[in-house]
Amino acid sequence: MATALATPFYLDLGFSKTEIGLIAKNAGLWPSVIGGLVGGVWMMKLGINRALWIFGFLQMISILGFAWLAHIGYSPEWLAIVVGFEAFGVGLGTTAFVAFIAKTTHPLYTATQFALFTSLAAVPRTLVNASTGYLQSLFGWESFFILCFLLAIPGMALLYKIAPIKN
C-alpha cells in the first residue's frame, strides 16, 4: 500500500521523472536482489517463522522511511537510502513469505496450492491499493505513510496465529 503511489509521491516532492528513473528505480533493484539472497541465508539460520517476524518487522519499519522523506522533502540522497532500505526489506520479506507458502503446501498438490496461495495473497493488496489515492488526498503524504505503517501491525499480529515465533 505504501508504495502504490510511489511515482506521484516522488513527483510531489519535486523530483523529475529522470531523477525518479535514475535514483528510485536504480536504488531499489540491487537491494531487492541482495535482500532476497541474504534473506535466504538468514532464513536458514533463523527458521521460517522467526524470519517472517524479523523480516516483516523490517518491512514495516521501512514504511516510516517514506514518512521521513515526506517530512524532509526533496533529497536525492535520502530518496536513495529510503528506497534501498525498503527494497532490501521487501527482498527479505518475500523470501520468507514464499518459503512459508511452500512449507504449508501439501506435497501432492504443491503447484496448485502454491499458485492458489500466491494469488490469494495478492487479493487484499489489490483491493486496499484501490483506496490509496483517496487516503493520501485525505491525510497528506506524511500521515498517509504513518497510516500504512499502522495498518501493517494487524498483519504482524496475525503471525501469532499462523507462524508462532517459538516454532
N, C-alpha and C positions, 0 to 999 in steps of 0.2 A: 504494500500500500504506500509506503513512504517514497518509493522510487517511481511510482506510476506517473508522476508529473515531473520527472527529473528535468527534462529539457525546458519546459516552461519556467521552472524554478530557476535554473541557471540563467535563462534569458532575463528574468525579472531582477536577478542580482546584477545584471549589467554585462554578462559575458556575451561575446559574439558567437555566432554559430561555428566559426572557425576555432575559437578558443574552446568551445564545448567539445568539438571533434578532437582537437589536439590534447586537451588536458583530461577532460572527464572520460572520454572513451578509452584513451591510452592508459590512464591511471587505473582503470578498472580491469583491464584484460589480464595482465600478468599476476596481480594479486589474487584474482579469482582462480586462476590455474594453480598458483602456488598454494592457495588455501585448500583447494581440493586435494592436492598431493600431500601436503602437510597434515591435513585432516585425516587422510587415510592412515598415515603413520601414527599420529596421536591416538586415533580411534582404536588401533590395535592394542595400544598400551592402556587406554582408559576403559575400553569396553563401549559398546554401542549406546547403552542407556546413559552412562556418565558423559559420553561425548555429546549426546543430544542436549543435555543440560548445559554443559560448558559452552558449546558452540552456539546453542540457542541464545544463551545469555550474551555472548559477544555480538551476535547479530542484533539483538535487541538494543544493546548499548550503542552500536554503530549508528542507529537511527538518530541518537542525540547529536551526532556529528553534523547532521543536516540542520538541526535546530540551531546549533552553534554557528554554522555557516550563514543561516538566515539572520542571526543576531549581528554578526560582524560585517556582513555584506561582501562586496567584491574582493576576492583574494585568490589569485590563481594558485598560490602555494597551498592554502587551506582547502581549496576545492580538490586538488590532487590528493592531499592527505585523507580527507573525508571519504572521497570516492574509493581510494585504495583500501582504506580500512574496512569500509562497507563491503567491497568486493571480496576481500580476504575472508571476512565473516561469512559471506554467502557461500564461498567455496567450502569452508569448514562445515557449515550447516547442511549444505546439500549433500556432502559426503556422508554425514551421519544419518540424514533423512533417508537417502537411498539405501544405505546399509540396513536401517531399521525396517524399511519396507521389504527388502529382500529376506530379512530374518523372519518376518511374520507370514511369508507366503508358504503354502503347502508344497512340498517337493513335486507332487504330481500335477499341480496346476500353477507352477511358478510364473510362466509367461502371461497367462490370462490374469492371474491375481495382481501381478506387478503392473500390468497395463491398467487394470481397473483402479488400483490404489493410487497410482500416479495421476490418473485422470480425475479421480475424486478429490485428490489434494488440490487440484487447480481450481475446483469449483468455488470454494469460499473466496480465494484471491480474486477471481474474475468478478464475482458478484460485488465484493467490497470495493474493488477498484472503480466500479461504476460511480461510486459516490465521492471519489476523491476530489474532483473539481469543485463540487458543491461545498464540501467540508473546508477545503482550502480557502475558498472565497468567503466563507463564514468566519473562519478563525484567523486567517493570515498564515504566512509560511511558518513562522517560529512555533506558534501554538499548534498548527497542523502536525508538525513533526513530533512535538511533545505528545499530542494525542495518539499518533502512530505508535510511539514508544509505550504509552499506557495500554493501548489495545493489544500489544504483544504479551502483556502479563497474563491474561487468561489462557493463552496458548501455552505459555510456560507452566502455568498451574496444572494444565491438563497432563503434563508429563508425570505428575504424581501418580496418576492412574495408569497411563499406558506405558511408561518407562521409568519405574521407580529407580532411584539412583543406587540403591543397595544391590541391585542385580547387575 
